[in-house]
Amino acid sequence: MVRYKARLVAQGFTQKPGVDYNETYSPIMSGITFRYLISLAVQNRLSLQLMDVVTAYLYGSLDSEIYMKVPDGINIPNPTANRNMYCVKLQKSLYGLKQSGRMWYNRLSECLSLKGYTKNDDCPCVFIKKSTSGFCIISVYVDDLNIIGNETDINEARHHLKTEFEMKDLGKTKFCLGLQLEHLPSGIFVYQAAYVQKILEKFNMDKAYPSRTPMVVRSLDMEKDPFRPRDDGEEILGQEYPYLSAIGALMYLANSTRPDIAFAVNLLARYSAAPTKRHWAGVKNVFRYLNGTRDLGLFYGRNRNISLIGYTDAGYLSDPHNARSQTGFVYLQRGTAISRKSSKQTLVATSTNHSKIIALYEASRECVWLRRMINHILQSCGIGSIESPTIIYEDNAACVVQMETGYIKSNITKHIAPKLFYPHELQKNGEIDILQTKSCDNLADLFIKSLPYFQNV
């Protein structure tokens, strides 16, 4: 036993909007930003240190008047009177209040701003400060603070934080937000072997026979597709099957360090409302695949191409039951994925070319934010900016040509919304450069279909 712990928690469920609170939103650092910061640390040979704020929410100052019952153990002026006749007014936020997260973020942001750290709306949880010896970055995820910089700047940041808050100094970042970071001479390896082991044990799949692929290759026959929607009269899984819990556990893994299961999880998640035994078998197959690949992850190495490069692809009628296609894209920094997506398109694509245009449109929107986020970090650190266009590879020749010429009304394209040609404007402005690649070299292929074993190796 390390220590005894007790906490006073407010009954936030009794709060009324507009009376007890106004705003509750509190930003957190995205996984994409964190992966980029790891890549940046590797590129510039910087240290990555982790600190934890003890009882972070108690530091926030409230922006509205809140009263609560007198907790047991606190004396009242008249011991013989009814305790319900008294109340206490809160000066600081408590755990349980709806606005506690926001109040803590405002308090931390104000503290770091006074110390010379800057942020912007594209990444509000990344605080950057330039110094004579370089720069220091503090990335915030609620009460977990990752500090990136050289030893001098990191020690200075530690001192500032410890003077304001009670902190736990956890040393070099080796375990954060369920991610394991292995610091190697050639780079940083990010994986989730411990998390995989945990969920395999939770769903009794830790002794299952490993599978070579996360999903069996689907049949082109709609009636034989094992991942078709529930048939009429087919039984829906009961509560004894933890389908939703399994999908949630796999989604966190797919969004963090395992892009190889992204398509399988995206497909299986569509049936969360009415899963069947066929879909549960698909979930178990993903677990079997993880059982044989626990140590896979993302490696951010040195001496690699530092350019941001994107790949995009689309699977035409990937969901033939609803006439929807699949969008897939991935962006690499130093040759390793930092951002990716696998999702069903919301529009009905009338052809392969149409589905590719939709996918490229979604990929270009992500590229705009990535460039803006990266430019802010680089410029705030004083180490340059992105000057050249970001290359996006597409394997559809017609789509590449159409994005060069822009929207031209014809019998072939008149049904396609002009807004989907947004990549043309970006290419004309020098922000992106769309190039053709072979289908076998398109890395986004992983996000639009289930691949056979030899393509997963």
Contacts in CASP RR format, 6 or more apart in sequence:
PFRMAT RR
TARGET T0000
AUTHOR 0000-0000-0000
METHOD contacts of the structure
MODEL  1
MVRYKARLVAQGFTQKPGVDYNETYSPIMSGITFRYLISLAVQNRLSLQL
MDVVTAYLYGSLDSEIYMKVPDGINIPNPTANRNMYCVKLQKSLYGLKQS
GRMWYNRLSECLSLKGYTKNDDCPCVFIKKSTSGFCIISVYVDDLNIIGN
ETDINEARHHLKTEFEMKDLGKTKFCLGLQLEHLPSGIFVYQAAYVQKIL
EKFNMDKAYPSRTPMVVRSLDMEKDPFRPRDDGEEILGQEYPYLSAIGAL
MYLANSTRPDIAFAVNLLARYSAAPTKRHWAGVKNVFRYLNGTRDLGLFY
GRNRNISLIGYTDAGYLSDPHNARSQTGFVYLQRGTAISRKSSKQTLVAT
STNHSKIIALYEASRECVWLRRMINHILQSCGIGSIESPTIIYEDNAACV
VQMETGYIKSNITKHIAPKLFYPHELQKNGEIDILQTKSCDNLADLFIKS
LPYFQNV
7 55 0 8 1.000
7 95 0 8 1.000
8 71 0 8 1.000
8 94 0 8 1.000
8 95 0 8 1.000
9 94 0 8 1.000
9 95 0 8 1.000
9 96 0 8 1.000
10 66 0 8 1.000
10 68 0 8 1.000
10 90 0 8 1.000
10 94 0 8 1.000
10 95 0 8 1.000
10 96 0 8 1.000
10 97 0 8 1.000
11 68 0 8 1.000
11 96 0 8 1.000
12 96 0 8 1.000
12 97 0 8 1.000
12 98 0 8 1.000
15 21 0 8 1.000
15 66 0 8 1.000
15 97 0 8 1.000
15 98 0 8 1.000
19 64 0 8 1.000
20 64 0 8 1.000
20 66 0 8 1.000
20 98 0 8 1.000
21 64 0 8 1.000
21 97 0 8 1.000
21 98 0 8 1.000
21 99 0 8 1.000
22 63 0 8 1.000
22 64 0 8 1.000
22 99 0 8 1.000
23 99 0 8 1.000
23 102 0 8 1.000
24 98 0 8 1.000
24 99 0 8 1.000
24 101 0 8 1.000
24 102 0 8 1.000
25 102 0 8 1.000
26 101 0 8 1.000
26 102 0 8 1.000
26 104 0 8 1.000
26 105 0 8 1.000
26 142 0 8 1.000
27 105 0 8 1.000
27 124 0 8 1.000
27 125 0 8 1.000
28 125 0 8 1.000
28 140 0 8 1.000
28 141 0 8 1.000
28 142 0 8 1.000
29 123 0 8 1.000
29 125 0 8 1.000
29 126 0 8 1.000
29 139 0 8 1.000
29 140 0 8 1.000
29 141 0 8 1.000
30 123 0 8 1.000
31 255 0 8 1.000
31 256 0 8 1.000
32 338 0 8 1.000
32 339 0 8 1.000
32 370 0 8 1.000
32 373 0 8 1.000
33 123 0 8 1.000
33 125 0 8 1.000
33 126 0 8 1.000
33 139 0 8 1.000
33 373 0 8 1.000
34 139 0 8 1.000
34 141 0 8 1.000
34 146 0 8 1.000
34 177 0 8 1.000
35 190 0 8 1.000
35 298 0 8 1.000
35 300 0 8 1.000
35 333 0 8 1.000
35 337 0 8 1.000
35 338 0 8 1.000
35 339 0 8 1.000
36 333 0 8 1.000
36 338 0 8 1.000
36 373 0 8 1.000
36 374 0 8 1.000
36 377 0 8 1.000
37 126 0 8 1.000
37 137 0 8 1.000
37 139 0 8 1.000
37 146 0 8 1.000
37 148 0 8 1.000
37 377 0 8 1.000
38 48 0 8 1.000
38 181 0 8 1.000
38 188 0 8 1.000
38 190 0 8 1.000
38 300 0 8 1.000
39 300 0 8 1.000
39 333 0 8 1.000
39 334 0 8 1.000
39 336 0 8 1.000
39 338 0 8 1.000
40 46 0 8 1.000
40 137 0 8 1.000
40 148 0 8 1.000
40 377 0 8 1.000
41 47 0 8 1.000
41 48 0 8 1.000
41 148 0 8 1.000
41 149 0 8 1.000
41 188 0 8 1.000
42 187 0 8 1.000
42 188 0 8 1.000
42 300 0 8 1.000
42 301 0 8 1.000
42 302 0 8 1.000
42 334 0 8 1.000
43 302 0 8 1.000
43 306 0 8 1.000
43 334 0 8 1.000
44 383 0 8 1.000
45 302 0 8 1.000
46 148 0 8 1.000
46 149 0 8 1.000
46 150 0 8 1.000
47 148 0 8 1.000
47 149 0 8 1.000
47 150 0 8 1.000
47 151 0 8 1.000
47 154 0 8 1.000
47 172 0 8 1.000
48 146 0 8 1.000
48 147 0 8 1.000
48 148 0 8 1.000
48 172 0 8 1.000
48 173 0 8 1.000
48 181 0 8 1.000
48 183 0 8 1.000
48 188 0 8 1.000
49 146 0 8 1.000
49 147 0 8 1.000
49 148 0 8 1.000
49 154 0 8 1.000
49 158 0 8 1.000
49 169 0 8 1.000
49 170 0 8 1.000
49 171 0 8 1.000
49 172 0 8 1.000
49 173 0 8 1.000
50 144 0 8 1.000
50 145 0 8 1.000
50 146 0 8 1.000
50 147 0 8 1.000
50 170 0 8 1.000
50 171 0 8 1.000
50 172 0 8 1.000
50 173 0 8 1.000
50 174 0 8 1.000
50 176 0 8 1.000
51 144 0 8 1.000
51 145 0 8 1.000
51 147 0 8 1.000
51 158 0 8 1.000
51 161 0 8 1.000
51 167 0 8 1.000
51 168 0 8 1.000
51 169 0 8 1.000
51 170 0 8 1.000
51 171 0 8 1.000
52 143 0 8 1.000
52 144 0 8 1.000
52 145 0 8 1.000
52 167 0 8 1.000
52 168 0 8 1.000
52 170 0 8 1.000
53 59 0 8 1.000
53 108 0 8 1.000
53 143 0 8 1.000
53 145 0 8 1.000
53 161 0 8 1.000
53 165 0 8 1.000
53 166 0 8 1.000
53 167 0 8 1.000
53 168 0 8 1.000
54 165 0 8 1.000
54 166 0 8 1.000
54 167 0 8 1.000
54 168 0 8 1.000
55 166 0 8 1.000
56 104 0 8 1.000
56 108 0 8 1.000
56 142 0 8 1.000
56 143 0 8 1.000
56 165 0 8 1.000
57 93 0 8 1.000
57 94 0 8 1.000
57 95 0 8 1.000
57 96 0 8 1.000
57 97 0 8 1.000
57 100 0 8 1.000
57 101 0 8 1.000
57 103 0 8 1.000
57 104 0 8 1.000
58 92 0 8 1.000
58 93 0 8 1.000
58 94 0 8 1.000
58 95 0 8 1.000
59 92 0 8 1.000
59 93 0 8 1.000
59 104 0 8 1.000
59 107 0 8 1.000
59 108 0 8 1.000
59 165 0 8 1.000
60 92 0 8 1.000
60 93 0 8 1.000
60 100 0 8 1.000
60 103 0 8 1.000
60 104 0 8 1.000
60 106 0 8 1.000
60 107 0 8 1.000
61 91 0 8 1.000
61 92 0 8 1.000
61 93 0 8 1.000
61 103 0 8 1.000
61 106 0 8 1.000
61 107 0 8 1.000
62 90 0 8 1.000
62 91 0 8 1.000
62 92 0 8 1.000
62 93 0 8 1.000
62 97 0 8 1.000
62 99 0 8 1.000
62 103 0 8 1.000
63 99 0 8 1.000
63 103 0 8 1.000
64 99 0 8 1.000
65 89 0 8 1.000
66 89 0 8 1.000
66 90 0 8 1.000
66 97 0 8 1.000
67 87 0 8 1.000
67 88 0 8 1.000
67 89 0 8 1.000
67 90 0 8 1.000
68 87 0 8 1.000
68 88 0 8 1.000
68 90 0 8 1.000
69 83 0 8 1.000
69 84 0 8 1.000
69 87 0 8 1.000
69 88 0 8 1.000
70 76 0 8 1.000
70 83 0 8 1.000
70 86 0 8 1.000
70 87 0 8 1.000
70 88 0 8 1.000
71 88 0 8 1.000
74 88 0 8 1.000
76 83 0 8 1.000
76 86 0 8 1.000
77 86 0 8 1.000
93 99 0 8 1.000
93 100 0 8 1.000
93 101 0 8 1.000
93 103 0 8 1.000
93 104 0 8 1.000
94 100 0 8 1.000
97 103 0 8 1.000
101 142 0 8 1.000
104 142 0 8 1.000
104 143 0 8 1.000
105 140 0 8 1.000
108 140 0 8 1.000
109 119 0 8 1.000
109 124 0 8 1.000
109 127 0 8 1.000
111 160 0 8 1.000
111 164 0 8 1.000
112 119 0 8 1.000
112 127 0 8 1.000
112 138 0 8 1.000
115 129 0 8 1.000
115 160 0 8 1.000
116 129 0 8 1.000
117 127 0 8 1.000
117 128 0 8 1.000
117 129 0 8 1.000
117 136 0 8 1.000
117 138 0 8 1.000
118 127 0 8 1.000
118 128 0 8 1.000
118 129 0 8 1.000
118 380 0 8 1.000
119 125 0 8 1.000
119 126 0 8 1.000
119 127 0 8 1.000
119 128 0 8 1.000
120 376 0 8 1.000
122 369 0 8 1.000
122 372 0 8 1.000
122 373 0 8 1.000
122 376 0 8 1.000
123 373 0 8 1.000
123 376 0 8 1.000
123 377 0 8 1.000
125 139 0 8 1.000
125 140 0 8 1.000
125 141 0 8 1.000
126 137 0 8 1.000
126 138 0 8 1.000
126 139 0 8 1.000
126 140 0 8 1.000
126 377 0 8 1.000
127 137 0 8 1.000
127 138 0 8 1.000
127 139 0 8 1.000
127 140 0 8 1.000
128 135 0 8 1.000
128 136 0 8 1.000
128 137 0 8 1.000
128 138 0 8 1.000
128 377 0 8 1.000
128 380 0 8 1.000
128 381 0 8 1.000
129 135 0 8 1.000
129 136 0 8 1.000
129 153 0 8 1.000
129 157 0 8 1.000
130 380 0 8 1.000
130 381 0 8 1.000
130 382 0 8 1.000
131 152 0 8 1.000
131 153 0 8 1.000
131 156 0 8 1.000
133 150 0 8 1.000
133 152 0 8 1.000
133 153 0 8 1.000
134 149 0 8 1.000
134 150 0 8 1.000
134 153 0 8 1.000
134 381 0 8 1.000
135 149 0 8 1.000
135 153 0 8 1.000
135 380 0 8 1.000
135 381 0 8 1.000
135 382 0 8 1.000
135 383 0 8 1.000
136 147 0 8 1.000
136 148 0 8 1.000
136 149 0 8 1.000
136 153 0 8 1.000
136 154 0 8 1.000
136 156 0 8 1.000
136 157 0 8 1.000
137 147 0 8 1.000
137 148 0 8 1.000
137 149 0 8 1.000
137 377 0 8 1.000
137 381 0 8 1.000
138 145 0 8 1.000
138 146 0 8 1.000
138 147 0 8 1.000
138 148 0 8 1.000
138 157 0 8 1.000
139 145 0 8 1.000
139 146 0 8 1.000
139 148 0 8 1.000
141 176 0 8 1.000
141 177 0 8 1.000
144 176 0 8 1.000
144 177 0 8 1.000
145 161 0 8 1.000
146 173 0 8 1.000
146 176 0 8 1.000
147 154 0 8 1.000
147 157 0 8 1.000
147 158 0 8 1.000
148 154 0 8 1.000
158 167 0 8 1.000
158 169 0 8 1.000
161 167 0 8 1.000
172 183 0 8 1.000
173 181 0 8 1.000
174 180 0 8 1.000
174 181 0 8 1.000
174 182 0 8 1.000
174 183 0 8 1.000
175 181 0 8 1.000
175 194 0 8 1.000
178 192 0 8 1.000
178 194 0 8 1.000
178 195 0 8 1.000
178 256 0 8 1.000
179 190 0 8 1.000
179 191 0 8 1.000
179 192 0 8 1.000
179 256 0 8 1.000
179 257 0 8 1.000
180 190 0 8 1.000
180 191 0 8 1.000
180 192 0 8 1.000
180 193 0 8 1.000
180 194 0 8 1.000
181 188 0 8 1.000
181 189 0 8 1.000
181 190 0 8 1.000
182 188 0 8 1.000
182 189 0 8 1.000
182 190 0 8 1.000
182 191 0 8 1.000
186 301 0 8 1.000
186 302 0 8 1.000
186 303 0 8 1.000
187 299 0 8 1.000
187 300 0 8 1.000
187 301 0 8 1.000
187 302 0 8 1.000
188 299 0 8 1.000
188 300 0 8 1.000
188 301 0 8 1.000
189 297 0 8 1.000
189 298 0 8 1.000
189 299 0 8 1.000
189 300 0 8 1.000
190 257 0 8 1.000
190 297 0 8 1.000
190 298 0 8 1.000
190 299 0 8 1.000
190 300 0 8 1.000
191 257 0 8 1.000
191 295 0 8 1.000
191 296 0 8 1.000
191 297 0 8 1.000
191 298 0 8 1.000
192 253 0 8 1.000
192 256 0 8 1.000
192 257 0 8 1.000
192 258 0 8 1.000
192 297 0 8 1.000
193 294 0 8 1.000
193 295 0 8 1.000
195 252 0 8 1.000
195 253 0 8 1.000
196 253 0 8 1.000
196 290 0 8 1.000
196 294 0 8 1.000
197 206 0 8 1.000
197 294 0 8 1.000
199 246 0 8 1.000
199 249 0 8 1.000
199 250 0 8 1.000
199 253 0 8 1.000
199 287 0 8 1.000
199 290 0 8 1.000
200 206 0 8 1.000
200 208 0 8 1.000
200 287 0 8 1.000
200 290 0 8 1.000
200 291 0 8 1.000
202 249 0 8 1.000
203 242 0 8 1.000
203 246 0 8 1.000
203 249 0 8 1.000
203 287 0 8 1.000
205 284 0 8 1.000
205 287 0 8 1.000
205 288 0 8 1.000
205 291 0 8 1.000
206 291 0 8 1.000
208 284 0 8 1.000
208 287 0 8 1.000
208 288 0 8 1.000
208 291 0 8 1.000
209 288 0 8 1.000
209 291 0 8 1.000
210 288 0 8 1.000
210 289 0 8 1.000
210 291 0 8 1.000
210 292 0 8 1.000
210 293 0 8 1.000
211 285 0 8 1.000
211 288 0 8 1.000
211 289 0 8 1.000
211 291 0 8 1.000
211 292 0 8 1.000
212 289 0 8 1.000
212 453 0 8 1.000
212 456 0 8 1.000
213 289 0 8 1.000
213 450 0 8 1.000
213 451 0 8 1.000
213 452 0 8 1.000
213 453 0 8 1.000
213 456 0 8 1.000
214 260 0 8 1.000
214 261 0 8 1.000
214 263 0 8 1.000
214 264 0 8 1.000
214 285 0 8 1.000
214 286 0 8 1.000
214 289 0 8 1.000
214 290 0 8 1.000
214 450 0 8 1.000
214 456 0 8 1.000
215 263 0 8 1.000
215 264 0 8 1.000
215 267 0 8 1.000
215 282 0 8 1.000
215 285 0 8 1.000
215 286 0 8 1.000
215 450 0 8 1.000
216 226 0 8 1.000
216 282 0 8 1.000
216 285 0 8 1.000
216 450 0 8 1.000
217 450 0 8 1.000
217 451 0 8 1.000
217 452 0 8 1.000
218 225 0 8 1.000
218 226 0 8 1.000
218 227 0 8 1.000
218 449 0 8 1.000
218 450 0 8 1.000
219 225 0 8 1.000
219 226 0 8 1.000
222 228 0 8 1.000
222 320 0 8 1.000
222 321 0 8 1.000
225 320 0 8 1.000
225 321 0 8 1.000
226 278 0 8 1.000
226 281 0 8 1.000
226 282 0 8 1.000
227 267 0 8 1.000
227 268 0 8 1.000
227 271 0 8 1.000
227 278 0 8 1.000
227 279 0 8 1.000
227 282 0 8 1.000
228 278 0 8 1.000
228 321 0 8 1.000
229 271 0 8 1.000
229 274 0 8 1.000
229 321 0 8 1.000
230 236 0 8 1.000
230 271 0 8 1.000
230 274 0 8 1.000
230 275 0 8 1.000
230 276 0 8 1.000
234 276 0 8 1.000
235 276 0 8 1.000
235 277 0 8 1.000
236 274 0 8 1.000
236 275 0 8 1.000
236 276 0 8 1.000
237 243 0 8 1.000
237 275 0 8 1.000
237 276 0 8 1.000
237 277 0 8 1.000
237 279 0 8 1.000
237 280 0 8 1.000
241 275 0 8 1.000
241 280 0 8 1.000
243 272 0 8 1.000
243 275 0 8 1.000
243 279 0 8 1.000
243 280 0 8 1.000
243 283 0 8 1.000
244 272 0 8 1.000
246 283 0 8 1.000
246 287 0 8 1.000
247 265 0 8 1.000
247 268 0 8 1.000
247 269 0 8 1.000
247 272 0 8 1.000
247 283 0 8 1.000
248 269 0 8 1.000
250 261 0 8 1.000
250 265 0 8 1.000
250 268 0 8 1.000
250 283 0 8 1.000
250 286 0 8 1.000
251 265 0 8 1.000
251 269 0 8 1.000
253 261 0 8 1.000
253 265 0 8 1.000
253 290 0 8 1.000
254 261 0 8 1.000
254 262 0 8 1.000
254 265 0 8 1.000
254 266 0 8 1.000
255 262 0 8 1.000
257 296 0 8 1.000
257 297 0 8 1.000
257 298 0 8 1.000
258 290 0 8 1.000
258 296 0 8 1.000
258 297 0 8 1.000
259 330 0 8 1.000
259 337 0 8 1.000
259 340 0 8 1.000
259 446 0 8 1.000
259 447 0 8 1.000
260 293 0 8 1.000
260 296 0 8 1.000
260 446 0 8 1.000
260 456 0 8 1.000
261 286 0 8 1.000
261 289 0 8 1.000
261 290 0 8 1.000
262 340 0 8 1.000
262 341 0 8 1.000
262 342 0 8 1.000
262 446 0 8 1.000
262 447 0 8 1.000
263 326 0 8 1.000
263 342 0 8 1.000
263 446 0 8 1.000
263 447 0 8 1.000
263 448 0 8 1.000
263 449 0 8 1.000
263 450 0 8 1.000
264 282 0 8 1.000
264 285 0 8 1.000
264 286 0 8 1.000
264 450 0 8 1.000
265 286 0 8 1.000
266 342 0 8 1.000
266 343 0 8 1.000
266 344 0 8 1.000
268 279 0 8 1.000
268 282 0 8 1.000
268 283 0 8 1.000
268 286 0 8 1.000
270 319 0 8 1.000
270 344 0 8 1.000
271 279 0 8 1.000
298 336 0 8 1.000
298 337 0 8 1.000
299 336 0 8 1.000
300 333 0 8 1.000
300 334 0 8 1.000
300 336 0 8 1.000
301 334 0 8 1.000
301 336 0 8 1.000
304 334 0 8 1.000
304 335 0 8 1.000
305 334 0 8 1.000
305 335 0 8 1.000
306 333 0 8 1.000
306 334 0 8 1.000
307 388 0 8 1.000
307 390 0 8 1.000
307 391 0 8 1.000
308 331 0 8 1.000
308 332 0 8 1.000
308 333 0 8 1.000
308 367 0 8 1.000
308 370 0 8 1.000
308 371 0 8 1.000
308 374 0 8 1.000
308 386 0 8 1.000
308 390 0 8 1.000
309 331 0 8 1.000
309 332 0 8 1.000
309 335 0 8 1.000
309 390 0 8 1.000
309 391 0 8 1.000
309 392 0 8 1.000
309 393 0 8 1.000
310 329 0 8 1.000
310 330 0 8 1.000
310 331 0 8 1.000
310 332 0 8 1.000
310 363 0 8 1.000
310 367 0 8 1.000
310 390 0 8 1.000
310 391 0 8 1.000
310 392 0 8 1.000
310 393 0 8 1.000
310 444 0 8 1.000
311 329 0 8 1.000
311 330 0 8 1.000
311 331 0 8 1.000
311 332 0 8 1.000
311 392 0 8 1.000
311 393 0 8 1.000
311 437 0 8 1.000
311 442 0 8 1.000
311 443 0 8 1.000
311 444 0 8 1.000
312 327 0 8 1.000
312 328 0 8 1.000
312 329 0 8 1.000
312 356 0 8 1.000
312 359 0 8 1.000
312 360 0 8 1.000
312 362 0 8 1.000
312 363 0 8 1.000
312 392 0 8 1.000
312 393 0 8 1.000
312 394 0 8 1.000
312 444 0 8 1.000
313 328 0 8 1.000
313 329 0 8 1.000
313 356 0 8 1.000
313 359 0 8 1.000
313 394 0 8 1.000
313 395 0 8 1.000
313 442 0 8 1.000
313 444 0 8 1.000
313 445 0 8 1.000
313 447 0 8 1.000
313 448 0 8 1.000
314 325 0 8 1.000
314 326 0 8 1.000
314 327 0 8 1.000
314 328 0 8 1.000
314 345 0 8 1.000
314 349 0 8 1.000
314 352 0 8 1.000
314 355 0 8 1.000
314 356 0 8 1.000
314 358 0 8 1.000
314 359 0 8 1.000
314 448 0 8 1.000
315 325 0 8 1.000
315 326 0 8 1.000
315 352 0 8 1.000
315 355 0 8 1.000
315 448 0 8 1.000
315 449 0 8 1.000
316 325 0 8 1.000
316 349 0 8 1.000
316 351 0 8 1.000
316 352 0 8 1.000
316 355 0 8 1.000
317 323 0 8 1.000
317 324 0 8 1.000
317 325 0 8 1.000
317 349 0 8 1.000
318 324 0 8 1.000
318 325 0 8 1.000
318 326 0 8 1.000
318 344 0 8 1.000
318 448 0 8 1.000
318 449 0 8 1.000
319 325 0 8 1.000
319 326 0 8 1.000
319 344 0 8 1.000
323 348 0 8 1.000
324 344 0 8 1.000
324 345 0 8 1.000
324 346 0 8 1.000
324 348 0 8 1.000
324 349 0 8 1.000
325 344 0 8 1.000
325 345 0 8 1.000
325 349 0 8 1.000
325 355 0 8 1.000
325 358 0 8 1.000
325 359 0 8 1.000
326 342 0 8 1.000
326 343 0 8 1.000
326 344 0 8 1.000
326 345 0 8 1.000
326 355 0 8 1.000
326 447 0 8 1.000
326 448 0 8 1.000
326 449 0 8 1.000
327 341 0 8 1.000
327 342 0 8 1.000
327 343 0 8 1.000
327 344 0 8 1.000
327 345 0 8 1.000
327 355 0 8 1.000
327 358 0 8 1.000
327 359 0 8 1.000
327 362 0 8 1.000
327 363 0 8 1.000
327 447 0 8 1.000
327 448 0 8 1.000
328 340 0 8 1.000
328 341 0 8 1.000
328 342 0 8 1.000
328 343 0 8 1.000
328 359 0 8 1.000
328 363 0 8 1.000
328 444 0 8 1.000
328 447 0 8 1.000
328 448 0 8 1.000
329 340 0 8 1.000
329 341 0 8 1.000
329 359 0 8 1.000
329 362 0 8 1.000
329 363 0 8 1.000
329 366 0 8 1.000
329 444 0 8 1.000
329 447 0 8 1.000
330 337 0 8 1.000
330 339 0 8 1.000
330 340 0 8 1.000
330 341 0 8 1.000
330 443 0 8 1.000
330 444 0 8 1.000
330 446 0 8 1.000
330 447 0 8 1.000
331 337 0 8 1.000
331 338 0 8 1.000
331 339 0 8 1.000
331 340 0 8 1.000
331 366 0 8 1.000
331 367 0 8 1.000
331 370 0 8 1.000
332 338 0 8 1.000
332 443 0 8 1.000
338 370 0 8 1.000
339 366 0 8 1.000
339 370 0 8 1.000
340 447 0 8 1.000
341 362 0 8 1.000
341 363 0 8 1.000
341 366 0 8 1.000
341 447 0 8 1.000
342 447 0 8 1.000
342 448 0 8 1.000
345 355 0 8 1.000
345 358 0 8 1.000
345 359 0 8 1.000
347 358 0 8 1.000
349 355 0 8 1.000
349 358 0 8 1.000
350 415 0 8 1.000
352 396 0 8 1.000
353 396 0 8 1.000
353 398 0 8 1.000
353 399 0 8 1.000
353 402 0 8 1.000
354 416 0 8 1.000
356 394 0 8 1.000
356 396 0 8 1.000
356 398 0 8 1.000
356 399 0 8 1.000
357 399 0 8 1.000
357 402 0 8 1.000
357 416 0 8 1.000
357 420 0 8 1.000
357 421 0 8 1.000
358 420 0 8 1.000
360 392 0 8 1.000
360 394 0 8 1.000
360 399 0 8 1.000
360 403 0 8 1.000
360 423 0 8 1.000
360 434 0 8 1.000
361 419 0 8 1.000
361 420 0 8 1.000
361 421 0 8 1.000
361 422 0 8 1.000
361 423 0 8 1.000
363 392 0 8 1.000
364 392 0 8 1.000
364 422 0 8 1.000
364 423 0 8 1.000
364 426 0 8 1.000
364 432 0 8 1.000
365 422 0 8 1.000
367 390 0 8 1.000
367 392 0 8 1.000
367 426 0 8 1.000
367 431 0 8 1.000
367 432 0 8 1.000
368 426 0 8 1.000
368 431 0 8 1.000
370 390 0 8 1.000
371 386 0 8 1.000
371 390 0 8 1.000
371 431 0 8 1.000
374 386 0 8 1.000
375 385 0 8 1.000
375 386 0 8 1.000
378 384 0 8 1.000
378 385 0 8 1.000
378 386 0 8 1.000
379 385 0 8 1.000
389 427 0 8 1.000
389 430 0 8 1.000
389 431 0 8 1.000
389 432 0 8 1.000
389 433 0 8 1.000
390 431 0 8 1.000
390 432 0 8 1.000
390 433 0 8 1.000
391 432 0 8 1.000
391 433 0 8 1.000
391 435 0 8 1.000
392 423 0 8 1.000
392 432 0 8 1.000
392 433 0 8 1.000
392 434 0 8 1.000
392 435 0 8 1.000
393 434 0 8 1.000
393 435 0 8 1.000
393 436 0 8 1.000
393 437 0 8 1.000
393 441 0 8 1.000
393 442 0 8 1.000
394 400 0 8 1.000
394 434 0 8 1.000
394 435 0 8 1.000
394 436 0 8 1.000
394 437 0 8 1.000
394 442 0 8 1.000
395 436 0 8 1.000
395 437 0 8 1.000
395 438 0 8 1.000
395 439 0 8 1.000
395 441 0 8 1.000
395 442 0 8 1.000
396 436 0 8 1.000
397 436 0 8 1.000
400 434 0 8 1.000
400 435 0 8 1.000
400 436 0 8 1.000
402 413 0 8 1.000
402 421 0 8 1.000
402 424 0 8 1.000
403 421 0 8 1.000
403 423 0 8 1.000
403 424 0 8 1.000
403 427 0 8 1.000
403 434 0 8 1.000
404 424 0 8 1.000
404 427 0 8 1.000
404 434 0 8 1.000
405 424 0 8 1.000
406 421 0 8 1.000
406 424 0 8 1.000
407 413 0 8 1.000
407 416 0 8 1.000
407 418 0 8 1.000
407 421 0 8 1.000
407 424 0 8 1.000
423 432 0 8 1.000
423 434 0 8 1.000
426 432 0 8 1.000
427 433 0 8 1.000
427 434 0 8 1.000
439 445 0 8 1.000
445 451 0 8 1.000
445 455 0 8 1.000
END
